[in-house]
Amino acid sequence: MSANAWAGTGSAAGETAADSWTEAAEGSTPAADWTETPEGSAPAADWTAARKGSVPTAVLLSAHDVTIRRWAERDHTISRWTELDRGGHFLSLEAPDLLVADIREFFGKPR
């Protein structure tokens, strides 16, 4: 199935709905507005001034997930950190028992 047939749009030249949206949105995306300011990079200043969140946060990493713990701990109040030896990106489908057990453990703790 072609992209045109799937999207239900496009021209004989092979233009898809994504092509049309990309051309129409060019130069108006939040990323472009955010990073291309005359003063420089606005986000960098905002990120350095950010405060650590106070909400207790649980992190559950499946076998193939990657994250940087020190960054997570810098920005969040990590109260539970679990690393699994199996599962992948679709953990709820691949190992639902592990996911449910971790969620129950996290929310079952007394406050």
C-alpha positions as CSV (number, residue, x, y, z in Angstrom):
1,M,0.0,0.0,0.0
2,S,1.4,3.4,-0.9
3,A,1.6,6.3,1.5
4,N,-0.9,8.1,-0.7
5,A,-3.4,5.3,-0.5
6,W,-2.9,4.9,3.3
7,A,-3.3,8.6,4.0
8,G,-6.0,9.1,1.5
9,T,-4.3,12.2,0.2
10,G,-1.6,13.3,-2.2
11,S,-1.1,14.2,-5.7
12,A,-0.1,12.4,-8.8
13,A,3.4,13.7,-8.1
14,G,3.5,11.5,-4.9
15,E,2.8,14.2,-2.3
16,T,1.5,12.8,1.0
17,A,-0.4,14.4,3.8
18,A,2.8,14.4,5.8
19,D,4.6,16.3,3.0
20,S,1.8,18.9,2.9
21,W,1.8,19.4,6.7
22,T,5.6,19.7,6.8
23,E,5.7,22.4,4.1
24,A,2.8,24.3,5.7
25,A,4.4,24.1,9.2
26,E,7.9,24.9,8.1
27,G,9.4,27.6,10.3
28,S,6.4,27.7,12.7
29,T,7.1,24.7,14.9
30,P,7.6,25.2,18.6
31,A,11.2,23.8,18.3
32,A,12.1,26.4,15.8
33,D,10.5,29.2,17.8
34,W,12.2,27.9,21.0
35,T,15.8,27.5,19.7
36,E,16.1,30.2,17.1
37,T,15.8,33.4,19.1
38,P,17.9,36.5,18.6
39,E,19.0,36.2,22.2
40,G,20.3,32.7,21.7
41,S,19.1,29.5,23.2
42,A,16.2,30.2,25.6
43,P,15.8,26.7,26.8
44,A,19.3,26.4,28.1
45,A,18.7,29.2,30.6
46,D,15.3,27.7,31.7
47,W,16.7,24.2,32.2
48,T,19.5,25.3,34.5
49,A,17.1,27.3,36.6
50,A,14.7,24.4,37.0
51,R,13.9,23.1,40.5
52,K,13.8,19.5,41.4
53,G,10.2,18.0,41.4
54,S,8.8,17.1,44.8
55,V,6.4,14.3,43.7
56,P,7.5,10.8,44.6
57,T,8.5,9.1,41.4
58,A,9.0,5.5,40.5
59,V,11.3,4.4,37.6
60,L,10.9,1.0,36.0
61,L,13.5,0.0,33.4
62,S,13.0,-3.0,31.3
63,A,16.0,-5.0,30.0
64,H,16.6,-2.8,27.0
65,D,15.7,0.6,28.4
66,V,18.4,3.2,28.8
67,T,18.4,6.2,31.1
68,I,20.8,8.2,33.1
69,R,20.1,7.7,36.8
70,R,21.9,10.8,38.0
71,W,19.8,13.0,35.7
72,A,16.6,11.4,36.8
73,E,17.6,11.9,40.4
74,R,18.7,15.5,39.8
75,D,15.3,16.4,38.3
76,H,12.9,14.2,40.3
77,T,12.3,12.8,43.8
78,I,13.0,9.1,43.0
79,S,11.4,6.9,45.6
80,R,11.6,3.6,43.7
81,W,14.1,2.5,41.1
82,T,13.6,-0.9,39.5
83,E,15.7,-2.5,36.8
84,L,14.3,-5.7,35.2
85,D,16.2,-8.5,33.5
86,R,13.5,-9.0,30.8
87,G,11.0,-7.1,28.9
88,G,11.3,-4.4,26.4
89,H,9.7,-1.2,25.1
90,F,6.2,-2.7,25.2
91,L,6.5,-4.0,28.8
92,S,2.8,-4.0,29.3
93,L,2.5,-6.6,26.5
94,E,5.8,-8.5,27.0
95,A,5.8,-8.9,30.8
96,P,2.6,-7.5,32.3
97,D,3.1,-9.4,35.5
98,L,6.3,-7.5,36.2
99,L,4.7,-4.1,35.4
100,V,1.7,-4.7,37.6
101,A,3.8,-6.0,40.5
102,D,6.0,-2.9,40.4
103,I,3.0,-0.5,40.2
104,R,1.3,-2.3,43.1
105,E,4.5,-2.2,45.2
106,F,5.0,1.5,44.5
107,F,1.4,2.6,45.3
108,G,1.1,0.1,48.1
109,K,3.7,1.8,50.3
110,P,2.4,3.7,53.2
111,R,2.6,7.5,52.8
